[in-house]
Amino acid sequence: MKVLVRAAVALVVAFVAAVVSLLAVVLVDIDADATEISGSGRGGLKGVPEEFRIWILKASAACSEPELAPALLAAQLYQESKFQTSREQATSHAGAQGPAQFMPGTWATWGRDDDESGAASPWDVGDAVMAQGRMMCSLLKKAKHSGYSGDVRALALAGYNAGWGAVERYRGVPPQSFAGGETYNYVQIILSTMTRFQGPGLLEVSGSGNGADALRRAATQIGTPYAWGGGSPSGPSTGFCDGVNGYLNGRCSASSTVGFDCSSLAQYAYWPDLHLPRTAAAQYGATSDRPVSRQDLKVGDLLFWSHGGSGSIYHVALYAGDGNVLQAPRTGRDVEVVPLTSAMPERDYYGATRP
């Protein structure tokens, strides 16, 4: 974008797989079409500052073009500003501003107050990343309709860096002779560094209804760190330590970790359609009049684990289909999708409810 100013034992194995498959059929109602963990498509995200992560995922999800993967946006932001947000570090010699390096004229077209701070600013991470996503989404559409050969992602990146007029002039990515090779190198670097930011596949949720919508919302947080006491309906936040919980290797990790704990993730998933209380025990109490047997689980159902009785519930997770759950497990781990049978000790499984 800066040039705009200037011009991601075979029998044993088979036997074990068969046993596991059989157990899954016995224990849960498998719905093969409900969800899948996919390594293809847009994929997950890793290696970005937490303040950028949620907005990158939102910007990717808001675009109907599947090529706008989170890893592509992350690699582009790293190339533009290395995720810097200060005016000193994220202002180019030509006047491009913020982590996504928008010129004032371009910002006037794409900038919005996405973080609802009261003003649209290229210095606000949320506003900048969402504007970047909108512009890239539009450029991807142009690239697809242009008829120009080559990777549509490369064409869109070239348009972001040098302006779509330069792409039209060369009917593709401008050559190395253009602008000292800046646009050509910009495209090559971003596409080659995407894998650095490519995380595990995101959970893809089909279907409709409160449960599917809640699971879909929670799935955007896969890879977010666990923070005891952290998280709210607004998203991840730092937590706290209470003398027992929130510690890692002898120090209070929660107070410096932006993330969710198990119950704040469930609360976030259902908000604002359903206002679940804050703790796992209270969430069970609020939904226990709608119990669900293990054989009848559906996506979005809440699952609970206890040390003994409803008064000792210590963990909640969302059913993700196919015998899996989505959960924020414990300090030192991230929001993840794991088999129900191994999410927590099997003996502690207490039951499920449907919010």
C-alpha positions in Angstrom: 0.0 0.0 0.0 2.9 2.3 0.6 3.7 2.6 -3.1 0.2 4.1 -3.6 1.7 7.3 -2.6 4.6 7.0 -5.0 3.1 5.6 -8.0 0.2 -20.0 5.9 1.6 -52.0 12.8 -1.4 -51.0 10.5 -3.7 -53.6 11.9 -3.3 -52.3 15.4 -4.1 -48.8 14.2 -7.2 -50.1 12.3 -8.3 -52.0 15.4 -7.9 -49.0 17.7 -9.7 -46.8 15.2 -12.6 -49.2 15.0 -12.9 -49.4 18.8 -12.8 -45.6 19.1 -15.4 -45.3 16.4 -17.7 -47.9 18.1 -17.4 -46.1 21.4 -18.3 -42.8 19.8 -21.4 -44.3 18.4 -22.4 -45.7 21.8 -21.6 -42.6 23.8 -22.8 -39.8 21.6 -25.2 -39.1 18.9 -22.9 -38.5 16.0 -23.9 -35.9 13.4 -21.4 -36.1 10.6 -22.7 -33.1 8.9 -22.8 -30.8 11.9 -19.1 -29.8 12.2 -15.7 -30.6 11.0 -12.1 -29.6 11.8 -10.7 -28.5 8.5 -7.1 -27.9 7.6 -8.2 -26.4 4.3 -10.2 -23.3 3.6 -9.4 -20.2 5.6 -7.8 -22.0 8.4 -6.7 -20.8 11.8 -4.3 -18.2 13.1 -1.2 -18.2 15.2 1.7 -15.9 16.1 -0.1 -12.6 16.2 -0.6 -10.2 19.1 -3.9 -10.9 20.9 -5.2 -7.4 20.2 -5.0 -8.1 16.5 -6.2 -11.7 16.6 -9.9 -11.2 17.2 -10.1 -8.4 14.5 -8.2 -10.5 11.9 -10.6 -13.3 12.4 -13.6 -11.0 12.2 -12.2 -9.3 9.0 -11.7 -12.7 7.4 -15.1 -13.9 8.3 -16.8 -10.7 7.1 -15.5 -11.3 3.5 -17.3 -13.7 1.2 -14.1 -14.4 -0.7 -12.5 -17.6 0.7 -9.0 -16.4 -0.3 -9.0 -13.8 2.4 -7.6 -16.2 5.0 -6.6 -14.9 8.5 -3.0 -15.9 7.7 -3.0 -13.7 4.6 -4.2 -10.6 6.6 -1.7 -11.3 9.3 1.2 -11.7 6.9 0.1 -8.4 5.2 -0.1 -6.6 8.5 3.3 -7.8 9.5 4.8 -6.6 6.2 3.0 -3.2 6.6 3.9 -2.4 10.2 5.1 -5.5 12.1 2.0 -5.0 14.2 3.2 -1.7 15.4 0.6 0.8 16.6 2.4 3.9 17.8 2.5 7.0 15.7 6.3 7.0 15.8 6.7 3.4 14.5 3.6 3.2 12.3 3.9 6.3 10.2 5.7 6.0 6.8 7.9 8.7 5.3 5.1 9.2 2.8 2.4 9.7 5.4 0.7 6.2 5.5 -0.7 5.7 9.0 -1.4 2.9 11.4 -0.8 -0.8 11.5 -2.5 -1.3 8.1 -0.7 1.8 6.6 -3.6 3.7 5.2 -3.1 7.0 3.4 -5.7 9.6 4.5 -7.5 9.6 1.1 -7.8 5.8 1.1 -8.8 5.7 4.7 -11.7 8.0 3.9 -13.0 5.3 1.6 -12.5 2.2 3.8 -12.3 3.4 7.3 -15.2 2.9 9.8 -15.7 3.0 13.5 -15.7 -0.8 13.8 -14.5 -0.9 17.4 -17.3 1.6 18.4 -14.9 3.9 20.1 -16.8 6.9 18.8 -14.5 7.7 15.9 -13.0 5.9 12.9 -9.2 5.9 13.2 -6.4 4.2 11.2 -4.6 4.0 14.6 -7.2 1.8 16.2 -6.4 -1.8 15.7 -10.0 -2.8 15.1 -10.8 0.0 12.7 -7.6 -0.6 10.8 -7.8 -4.3 10.4 -11.5 -4.3 9.4 -10.7 -1.6 6.8 -7.8 -3.6 5.5 -10.2 -6.6 5.2 -12.8 -4.6 3.4 -10.3 -3.2 0.9 -8.7 -6.6 0.3 -12.1 -8.3 -0.1 -13.0 -5.7 -2.7 -9.7 -6.2 -4.5 -10.1 -10.0 -4.5 -13.4 -9.5 -6.3 -11.8 -7.2 -8.8 -9.0 -9.7 -9.4 -11.5 -12.5 -10.0 -13.4 -10.4 -12.6 -10.4 -9.0 -14.2 -9.5 -12.0 -16.3 -5.8 -11.4 -15.5 -3.7 -14.6 -15.0 -2.1 -15.4 -11.8 -3.0 -15.9 -8.1 -5.9 -13.6 -7.2 -4.3 -13.0 -3.8 -1.2 -11.7 -5.5 -3.3 -9.4 -7.7 -5.2 -8.1 -4.7 -2.0 -7.5 -2.7 -0.5 -5.6 -5.6 -3.6 -3.5 -5.8 -3.4 -2.8 -2.1 0.3 -1.8 -2.3 0.4 0.1 -5.6 -3.3 0.8 -6.5 -5.5 -1.2 -8.8 -4.5 1.1 -11.6 -1.0 -0.3 -11.6 -2.4 -3.9 -11.8 -4.5 -2.8 -14.8 -1.5 -1.1 -16.4 0.5 -4.4 -16.4 -2.5 -6.7 -16.5 -1.1 -8.5 -13.5 1.3 -7.9 -10.7 3.7 -5.1 -11.7 7.2 -6.4 -12.6 10.4 -5.9 -10.6 11.2 -2.9 -12.8 8.1 -1.1 -11.4 8.8 1.2 -8.3 12.2 -0.4 -7.6 10.6 -3.8 -7.2 8.7 -2.7 -4.1 5.3 -4.0 -5.2 6.7 -7.2 -6.7 8.6 -8.0 -3.5 5.7 -7.0 -1.3 3.5 -9.6 -2.9 6.2 -12.3 -2.8 7.1 -11.7 0.8 3.5 -11.8 2.1 2.6 -15.0 0.2 5.7 -16.7 1.3 5.3 -15.8 5.0 1.7 -16.7 5.3 2.6 -20.2 6.8 4.2 -18.4 9.7 0.8 -17.3 10.8 -1.3 -20.3 9.7 -2.8 -21.9 12.8 -4.8 -25.1 13.2 -8.0 -25.4 11.2 -11.0 -23.5 12.4 -14.2 -25.3 13.4 -16.6 -25.1 10.5 -20.2 -25.1 11.8 -23.2 -25.8 9.6 -26.9 -25.5 10.5 -28.9 -22.8 12.3 -30.4 -22.1 15.6 -29.1 -20.8 19.0 -26.7 -23.7 19.5 -25.1 -23.6 16.1 -24.8 -19.8 16.3 -23.2 -20.0 19.7 -20.7 -22.6 18.6 -19.9 -20.6 15.5 -19.2 -17.6 17.7 -17.1 -19.5 20.1 -15.1 -21.1 17.3 -13.7 -17.7 16.3 -11.7 -17.9 19.6 -9.9 -21.2 18.9 -6.3 -20.6 19.9 -7.0 -17.9 22.4 -5.2 -18.4 25.6 -6.8 -19.6 28.8 -7.0 -16.8 31.5 -8.5 -17.6 34.9 -11.2 -15.0 35.5 -10.6 -13.5 32.1 -13.1 -12.9 29.2 -16.5 -11.4 29.0 -19.4 -11.1 26.5 -17.3 -8.5 24.8 -14.3 -10.8 24.1 -11.0 -12.0 25.7 -9.5 -10.0 28.6 -6.9 -10.4 31.3 -7.8 -12.5 34.3 -6.6 -12.7 37.9 -5.2 -15.2 40.4 -7.1 -16.2 43.6 -4.4 -17.9 45.6 -5.0 -21.2 43.9 -6.0 -20.7 40.3 -4.4 -18.7 37.5 -0.8 -19.7 38.2 1.8 -21.1 35.8 5.3 -22.2 37.0 4.8 -20.5 40.3 3.8 -17.1 39.0 0.4 -15.4 38.3 -0.1 -16.0 34.6 -3.7 -14.9 34.4 -3.1 -11.3 35.3 -0.9 -10.9 32.2 -2.8 -13.2 29.8 -5.6 -11.9 27.5 -8.0 -14.8 27.1 -11.1 -16.7 28.4 -11.8 -19.2 31.1 -14.3 -22.0 30.5 -17.4 -20.2 31.7 -16.6 -16.8 30.1 -16.2 -18.6 26.8 -19.6 -20.2 27.1 -21.1 -16.8 28.1 -19.4 -15.1 25.2 -20.7 -17.8 22.8 -24.4 -17.2 23.7 -24.3 -13.5 24.2 -26.4 -11.4 23.4 -29.2 -13.8 22.5 -28.9 -15.5 25.8 -27.4 -13.9 28.9 -25.8 -16.8 30.7 -24.4 -16.2 34.2 -20.6 -15.9 34.7 -19.6 -19.2 36.4 -19.9 -22.8 35.3 -21.9 -23.7 38.4 -24.3 -20.8 37.9 -24.6 -21.7 34.2 -25.6 -25.2 35.2 -28.1 -23.8 37.6 -29.6 -21.6 35.0 -30.1 -24.3 32.4 -30.5 -27.5 34.5 -34.2 -27.6 33.8 -33.4 -28.6 30.2 -31.1 -31.6 30.6 -29.8 -33.5 27.6 -28.7 -37.1 27.6 -25.3 -38.0 26.2 -27.0 -39.9 23.4 -29.0 -36.8 22.3 -26.3 -34.1 22.3 -26.5 -31.3 19.7 -24.1 -28.6 18.8 -24.0 -25.8 21.3 -25.2 -27.9 24.2 -23.4 -27.1 27.5 -21.5 -30.0 29.1 -20.4 -29.9 32.8 -17.8 -31.6 34.9 -18.0 -31.8 38.7 -16.0 -33.1 41.7 -19.3 -34.3 43.2 -22.8 -32.9 42.8 -24.1 -29.7 41.3 -22.4 -27.7 44.0 -19.0 -28.8 42.9 -19.2 -28.1 39.1 -15.8 -26.9 38.0 -15.8 -26.9 34.2 -18.1 -26.2 31.2 -17.6 -26.8 27.5 -19.8 -26.6 24.3 -20.6 -29.7 22.4 -19.1 -29.3 18.9 -20.5 -32.4 17.2 -18.9 -35.7 16.2 -18.1 -36.5 19.8 -16.0 -33.4 20.3 -16.2 -30.4 22.6 -15.0 -26.8 22.3 -13.4 -25.6 25.5 -11.1 -23.3 27.4 -9.3 -26.0 29.4 -6.8 -24.6 31.9 -4.0 -22.2 32.5 -1.2 -22.7 30.0 -3.5 -24.0 27.3 -5.6 -22.4 24.6 -9.2 -22.6 23.5 -9.4 -26.0 21.6 -11.5 -28.7 20.2 -11.0 -32.1 21.7 -12.9 -35.4 22.1 -15.5 -35.3 24.8 -14.0 -38.4 26.4 -10.7 -36.7 27.0 -11.7 -33.1 27.6 -11.7 -33.6 31.4 -11.5 -36.8 33.6 -14.3 -39.1 32.4 -15.3 -39.9 36.0 -16.1 -36.2 36.5 -18.6 -35.8 33.7 -21.8 -34.6 35.3 -24.2 -34.0 32.5 -25.4 -31.6 29.7 -28.0 -29.0 29.3 -29.5 -27.1 26.3 -29.6 -23.3 26.9 
